[in-house]
Amino acid sequence: MTEARPRHRAVLADAPVDLGDRRPEPGSIAILPEYDEFFASSVAAAGGVVAPLGPDTRGIVWLSSTGAEELESVLASHPLIGWVQLPWAGVDAFAATLRGSDRPGLLWTSAKGSYAQPVAEHALMLMLALLRVIPLRLETRSWSHREEGRSLYGANVVIVGAGGIALELVRLLEPFGADVTIVRRRPQPVEGVRTVTGDDFAALLPHADVVILAAAATEQTAQLIGARELDLLPAHALLVNIARGSLVDTDALVAALTTGSIGGAGIDVTDPEPLPDGHPLWTAPNTIVTPHAADTPSMTAPLLAERIESNVRAFLHGGAFTGIVDVGAGY
């Protein structure tokens, strides 16, 4: 008998929350902007009723990463909707909608933590490939006698963010004996690793071998990595971004890579995105650009289905909601 293959699971930085008497009024659920049978089955598995948008709609499962204006219109014309499930961990595409809502009781949940494992796996791949100068190896057409490449074992790794991706990266890095520091907005420590706030970020950079960006895109994290931060990094340091492109000043990154003031970059998210053909980041030394592909639909669909089913149960029957969005913080 063939053993079942391991499967991804959610990695939660924050425990699910039981809202008690603040739970939204339960009712029928609309799947928007387009109906999807796969996710409708998750609603049904939790005992929910999927119905077209109408006066009886009380919850929305929004399946698009775009369409903020359309969602705003839906909410404005259906004031009894009390819960919205968004499809991704990041909610920056809906930031204006969240901030502009005049319904403080409206509950927003996201998929934060759901996709932590595939994204962390991608970040690990980028790190290892860059340390072993794989971009150069792929370009080479003759045997090299230069001794190049470094090890991840014992490396000084700085992770910006303390969500599920960061927690999974800490787990993946443990066998390598890496010296890991988490940088986060709040002072609460992450178990097992050094934890600091953003005030100490600059002081870490001169000693970093790898910096991994795994933070939410907010006004506070916009261009978190710019010319100043890149100048503070040692010449061998690597930058890995699996968060959002807005966290990095792209022009400053290209300049640092081109002049060799940093050792390389692994970029799954860009600014602008999609990255235009011919952009200098494509050909920067020791750089890997992947097209926002750290997680694919085959990876994310089962994980989102689990999140939907869990939150529909909480919505209809009570219990804890997972992935509640902090509207003020933006994630």
C-alpha positions, -999 to 999 in steps of 0.1 A, spaced: 0 0 0 14 34 -10 19 58 19 0 91 17 22 120 6 28 147 31 7 177 24 10 214 33 -7 227 64 -13 262 77 12 278 100 -4 304 123 13 332 140 -19 342 158 -43 318 174 -79 317 161 -103 340 179 -138 332 192 -158 364 188 -186 353 211 -215 376 210 -196 398 185 -199 371 158 -216 383 126 -252 373 120 -251 340 102 -269 334 69 -264 325 33 -229 330 16 -221 343 -18 -190 333 -37 -177 362 -57 -168 377 -81 -174 343 -99 -189 312 -85 -165 283 -80 -178 248 -73 -146 236 -56 -148 263 -29 -186 260 -28 -181 225 -16 -160 238 13 -189 260 23 -213 231 21 -190 208 41 -193 233 70 -231 233 67 -233 265 48 -257 275 20 -242 291 -11 -266 314 -29 -264 342 -54 -258 377 -39 -291 391 -26 -308 406 4 -303 374 24 -266 373 19 -247 376 52 -212 364 42 -189 367 12 -161 345 0 -141 367 -24 -119 347 -47 -101 373 -67 -69 391 -57 -83 422 -74 -117 440 -77 -116 462 -47 -140 487 -62 -164 459 -71 -163 445 -36 -169 480 -22 -200 483 -44 -212 450 -31 -208 459 5 -224 493 0 -255 478 -16 -258 450 8 -255 465 43 -264 433 62 -233 415 50 -212 409 82 -182 388 71 -158 388 41 -132 361 35 -104 373 13 -83 348 -8 -47 357 0 -25 362 30 -18 398 20 -47 422 19 -29 452 4 -50 451 -27 -80 459 -5 -63 483 18 -84 513 8 -116 492 11 -107 481 46 -98 516 58 -128 532 41 -154 509 55 -179 528 77 -191 495 92 -168 488 122 -186 455 129 -177 441 95 -154 411 100 -126 405 75 -106 373 74 -77 364 51 -57 334 42 -27 345 63 -8 315 75 -25 292 49 3 294 23 32 297 47 48 263 39 50 266 1 62 302 2 88 294 28 100 264 7 104 288 -22 124 312 -1 147 284 10 152 274 -26 162 309 -36 186 311 -7 204 279 -15 205 286 -52 221 321 -46 246 308 -21 258 282 -46 258 308 -74 234 288 -95 226 318 -118 262 319 -128 264 282 -132 234 282 -156 251 308 -178 284 290 -180 293 270 -210 328 259 -200 343 242 -169 351 268 -142 381 265 -120 371 293 -97 361 282 -62 328 299 -57 297 292 -35 289 294 2 270 273 27 238 281 45 251 263 76 258 287 104 247 317 83 234 349 99 198 351 86 175 381 92 138 376 86 116 406 84 81 397 95 68 373 121 38 356 104 34 321 93 60 323 65 86 335 90 77 308 115 80 281 89 114 295 77 126 293 113 117 256 112 133 249 78 165 267 88 169 248 121 188 218 105 213 243 90 222 257 124 216 292 111 217 322 134 182 336 129 169 370 139 132 380 135 124 417 130 88 425 137 65 455 145 55 442 180 80 435 208 66 400 216 94 374 211 92 345 187 101 313 205 135 299 198 151 328 179 163 363 186 134 388 181 138 426 177 116 455 166 121 476 135 141 501 155 170 476 156 168 466 119 196 489 106 220 476 132 215 440 121 223 447 84 261 450 85 263 414 100 237 397 78 245 370 54 209 368 41 179 391 46 145 376 39 115 399 35 83 382 47 63 411 60 30 426 50 28 454 25 17 485 45 25 522 45 51 515 72 69 488 51 69 506 18 105 507 4 118 492 37 149 482 17 164 512 -1 198 526 -9 207 532 27 198 497 38 216 481 9 247 502 16 247 488 52 248 451 40 282 434 35 292 427 -1 284 390 2 249 395 16 218 382 -2 183 397 -3 153 374 -7 119 389 -12 88 367 -11 66 393 5 56 422 -18 75 442 -44 67 475 -26 91 466 2 121 472 -20 133 502 -39 139 484 -72 162 510 -87 184 510 -56 185 472 -57 195 471 -93 223 496 -86 236 475 -56 236 443 -77 252 459 -107 280 475 -86 285 444 -65 278 461 -32 256 431 -23 261 395 -33 228 387 -50 190 387 -48 161 362 -50 130 380 -60 95 365 -63 77 398 -61 86 430 -79 78 467 -82 66 471 -109 48 438 -112 47 421 -137 84 430 -142 86 444 -178 106 426 -204 141 441 -207 141 454 -171 177 455 -157 167 433 -128 163 404 -151 200 404 -159 215 417 -127 244 396 -114 236 365 -92 199 373 -93 169 350 -96 135 365 -105 105 342 -103 71 355 -115 52 356 -81 52 318 -82 62 308 -47 28 291 -44 7 278 -73 -30 271 -76 -24 234 -70 -8 243 -37 -31 271 -26 -65 258 -35 -66 230 -9 -53 253 18 -78 281 10 -106 255 10 -96 245 45 -96 281 57 -130 287 41 -145 256 57 -131 265 91 -144 301 90 -178 291 77 -182 268 107 -173 297 130 -196 320 111 -226 296 112 -222 277 144 -199 298 166 -163 291 176 -130 306 165 -123 325 133 -88 320 117 -69 348 99 -88 378 113 -75 410 96 -63 438 118 -78 466 98 -57 493 115 -24 474 110 -33 464 74 -28 427 77 
